């Protein structure tokens, strides 16, 4: 290993290089410390999420025991509802919101968010609205 020069014996260029090297080492140490802290925080977040889900399951179990009902599933099968909406509109040419809702409910599908689904279909260009609350398939020009 080469013997280091005394600071008083170093040239300006050597001092500058030494300063740049030390600065890089400091940045590397800070970056490593930050990464360590990030990993610790991520682990803490995962642990809190796990505890939260356990507590929710315990509360849901208590509610189920008291009410006798299971928690409703949140999955609504939106893709199936969307395809049914498009099918209803294509069969009729045009359909009002009331007609679409009645048709969906008669086939056993929940239509609570029908306006949002219709809005998304319209926004994506799959249907158009020739009148208020009336929908038709978008023209394929």
Buried (B, 14 or more C-beta within 10 A) or exposed (E): EEEEEEEEEBEEEEEEEBEEEEEEEEEEEEEEEEEEEEEEEEEEEEEEEEEEEEEEEEEEEEEEEEEEEEEEEEEBEEEEBBEBBBEBBEEBEBBBBEBBBBBBEEEEBEBEEBEEBBEBBBEEEBBBBEEEEBBBBBEEE
